[in-house]
Amino acid sequence: MIETVRRFIRLAVIPAYLFAYFAGLLTQGRWGLVLHFALLFVGMWSFVRRWLPIGAYTLAAIFMLFYFLLYWTDIFSVLASGLGLANKWMLYGVIYTLLVLGFGVQFIIRNRHSRYHVWRTVSLMSVQLFLAFTLPVLMPVLDQPAYYFSYLWPLKIDYFYPSVILKYPLPFVFYSFLGSLILAPALALILGKRFYCSWVCGCGGLAETFGDRWRHLSDKSTEAWKFEKVAIHTVLVIAVLGTAIVILSWTLHDDLSRHAPWLSGAAVRFEKIYGFVVGSVLAGVVGVGVYPTLGPRVWCRYFCPMAALLGLIQKAGRFRIRVKPDMCISCGNCSTYCEMGIDVRAYAQRNESFTRASCVGCGMCSHVCPRGVLRLENRSR
Amino acid sequence: MQYIIVGNGIAGTSAARAIREIDSGGPITMISGETAYPFSRTALMYLAMGQMRLEDTEFLERRSYRQNRIHLLHDRAERLDTVNRRVVLSGGDELQYDRLLLATGSLPARLGSKGTELDGVVHFVSYLDMERLMRLVERARRRSRRAVVVGGGLIGIEVAEVLVHHGLTVDYLIREDSYWSPVLSAAEGHYVESHMATFGVRVHLQRELAEIVGSGGCVREIVTNHQERIPCDLVAIAVGVIPNTALAKASGIPTGRGILADWQLSTRAPDVYAAGDCVEIVTPGAPRNFIRAIWYSARDMGRVAGRNMAGRADTFDPGQWYNSAKFFHLEYTAAGKTSVDGEEDGEYLHQDGRHSIRIVHRDGRLLGFSMIGSRWDHSVLLRFIRERRDLDYFFAHAGEARFDSEMQGRLSLGREKAL
């Protein structure tokens, strides 16, 4: 069915473009521009995919270039104003949300037999559309500062920076602290970190929908696992220490300026460097850039401090993947399609139910298992 | 102690692991002409569908063989010299052994029909078969896109799924009155047939392959035993497997249908063991010998043979019967006795749009389960049987055995409450 749709698009896009051109639709202000780009993009994409296969590394370079242009040039500001959007971040939000929604629908169709997948993806799509896009756009209209309810510290690290969060009304401040320190850890204890990483988070949302086609590329080697453990916990420690320094320098501001002026300098520098290295480079340029070469969860697996924190809680919590004894046929589907590079099959072969800190509970291993050996569950105890 | 294992399927691989658990020093050599590294044969269809690459289907990380000092030899063993304890390889080289395991698996059963030698006829048992099938599929896609599958068993339905996946039109010939009738009841067989039909597979029951007609050496059409002619570009034959005894026969090791062995999996040749599909286990005084071409049995036999090669004296115990399979999207779990024999066996059957369950019982006591389209923990079902529970107990405690994913929703059992 999908192949038919693709064939139809390939056949229809040139006539559609010509029609739009001669009917003058392409010059109708903002929507003309949108139509222009949409037809051009869809048309080019379908032709490129058919006749000019792009290698994974080229695609990765294109993604990285996109983020480079977005973060450090004005190209997207110009484009945004041409489309009548407030700024380039709004344009980025539109693109991001459209990717999550479009590929989310595709994911749901493809995995319609698994209700877990359907509900999970519906959740990811709604969170992206409402909490991460519509609400933050609407709030300034209602004279409120934009707030992203779906992002929590330490992923959204500035929601613990006093200088940032205290600009918001008090309920938002409460939500930020309650969400990060009580709500998220409690839910991770009961449900595992999947409640966040595979049901709510925007990074996860893009990975599970747009990134789904690359999920089998995750690195399954033992070396990758070792690197993951060092890298992700290093980021977590840096994030926690940095936040502490920022809060400390803000609280003790007056005393500091007299006795330890270096601390406020360190706080400012931390905010800048962390924002650049972790926020822009690791989460954006690298995180999404390497989708076509190392799979969609590179940011989540190696660098995200939120995933690290929830992962530690998950290890102590009730979530696990239960293995049905002696039924595994070692086919390898589970390990292949684990986007976190967990060698699920090794546990299944040993009849060992397990909880891994990195597991985001996407449920794909269980879904692709041809013998129904794996089951995600919250132990009742 | 020098160990040599001929065959790198699941029997050979689990034997190697079992040896290493006991004897950490003795060099182990695994010989296989099929692939360089052991891979899971049950994943053959996923390779054919492009869902995985060969590396993805390998049992263990490649470097773990070196770590465990298991030497992999990509070569064919032509003959054993059981007197001087040597294996002769295809190039004439010889290897010395102290203990040897024959884990040569099975070969596809062949049909005597006319035309099976034509280009376009394929089996689906080995990696080579898979590569050949892929080439034929590519060719069929450029021609009439039509394929015929022969044989109403597990391999047949897997090939049918592969062919459908690649966009071919499949005509499926089944000799019996329903799909997989030696194992499934007629109602279950028909349930699976209608599931196949939703994928466009045309099932022809009570049809055998009479002749394959070719032109220019290539398959053009087939003729059934009812004289129907079905045009096609490829014919996949999956009418069962037979033990691969070629190496044993060439070496003078006694064989029947399979390589003859006892329950400790020793063959009649000194220090030569056999495990997996290729074995025929003889019980002195028993009317029938034991042959079982099941992945799980091969795994367990390999473990026993490996331990015995390393000096133990374990006996292979087939244990309570269980098996699993997948028919297109329908998962299948069997536990215990699923055949109904004679008057005293009763049968409980429930089928709806989502799934099918069949329970065999005697005087209400549970004997076996045959579950299609839902997931069950066979180990719990087997416990119910061991504990001599009855049907009512099952309906009350079915939740303990159900293994479906979270959120899959209620499952009707046809009686009592739904799950």
Boltz contact constraints between the chains, C-beta under 6 A:
constraints:
  - contact:
      token1: [A, 115]
      token2: [B, 407]
      max_distance: 6.0
  - contact:
      token1: [A, 115]
      token2: [B, 408]
      max_distance: 6.0
  - contact:
      token1: [A, 116]
      token2: [B, 405]
      max_distance: 6.0
  - contact:
      token1: [A, 116]
      token2: [B, 406]
      max_distance: 6.0
  - contact:
      token1: [A, 116]
      token2: [B, 407]
      max_distance: 6.0
  - contact:
      token1: [A, 324]
      token2: [B, 377]
      max_distance: 6.0
  - contact:
      token1: [A, 325]
      token2: [B, 379]
      max_distance: 6.0
  - contact:
      token1: [A, 327]
      token2: [B, 324]
      max_distance: 6.0
  - contact:
      token1: [A, 329]
      token2: [B, 42]
      max_distance: 6.0
  - contact:
      token1: [A, 329]
      token2: [B, 295]
      max_distance: 6.0
  - contact:
      token1: [A, 330]
      token2: [B, 40]
      max_distance: 6.0
  - contact:
      token1: [A, 330]
      token2: [B, 59]
      max_distance: 6.0
  - contact:
      token1: [A, 331]
      token2: [B, 40]
      max_distance: 6.0
  - contact:
      token1: [A, 331]
      token2: [B, 42]
      max_distance: 6.0
  - contact:
      token1: [A, 331]
      token2: [B, 43]
      max_distance: 6.0
  - contact:
      token1: [A, 332]
      token2: [B, 43]
      max_distance: 6.0
  - contact:
      token1: [A, 332]
      token2: [B, 52]
      max_distance: 6.0
  - contact:
      token1: [A, 332]
      token2: [B, 56]
      max_distance: 6.0
  - contact:
      token1: [A, 332]
      token2: [B, 57]
      max_distance: 6.0
  - contact:
      token1: [A, 336]
      token2: [B, 52]
      max_distance: 6.0
  - contact:
      token1: [A, 336]
      token2: [B, 56]
      max_distance: 6.0
  - contact:
      token1: [A, 366]
      token2: [B, 405]
      max_distance: 6.0
  - contact:
      token1: [A, 370]
      token2: [B, 326]
      max_distance: 6.0
  - contact:
      token1: [A, 371]
      token2: [B, 324]
      max_distance: 6.0
  - contact:
      token1: [A, 372]
      token2: [B, 331]
      max_distance: 6.0
  - contact:
      token1: [A, 372]
      token2: [B, 375]
      max_distance: 6.0
  - contact:
      token1: [A, 372]
      token2: [B, 403]
      max_distance: 6.0
  - contact:
      token1: [A, 375]
      token2: [B, 403]
      max_distance: 6.0
